[in-house]
């Protein structure tokens, strides 16, 4: 082996084999993680939805905050609940805010 960049077809074959080995037949037939790059989108969306501040996520992702929010704003869900709890109870600790948000989400889900 001479080194250098892998040809696209080489890692594409490995990716297809990994998907087939780990996903169900239905998942493999779906667009779920169709490309390795899709994992980046899943990761960034997860960070944002976990409440990691956008400037931190942008730094980790190697993007500006402007670009990050333009691309991912539609993927952020549930932050209104976090904001409402934070504004309504500014003295709560982060742990207590998360608990209050989770309680609100359970109530909405169960009703």
Phi, psi and omega in degrees: 000139186263348182088186182096191182287146174283140174296147181308316184299329181293309181283337175295316178297317179296319180296315179299319179294320179295318178298315181297322182286335187247337182261159174290169178299320179295317179294320179297324179284344182271173177281004181305120179049042181297329179232151177305326181298334179299331179295329178297315179297319179297319180295311181298317178298320179297315179300313182296317180288341176278355178093009176294128182303141182307319179299324179291314179299318179300318179296313180298323183275350180074035180232165171280158177299320180302310180294316180304309183290328177296322182277318191255357182304323181289345182268349184275119180232148175083357181290337177298324178293317179298315180296317180298315178295318181296316181289321181288334182220071186295344181268357179291145174287165178301319180299316180292325177297315179298317178299317179295319179295315179298322178296317178297316180297319178297319179299314180296320181293320185278348182268000000 
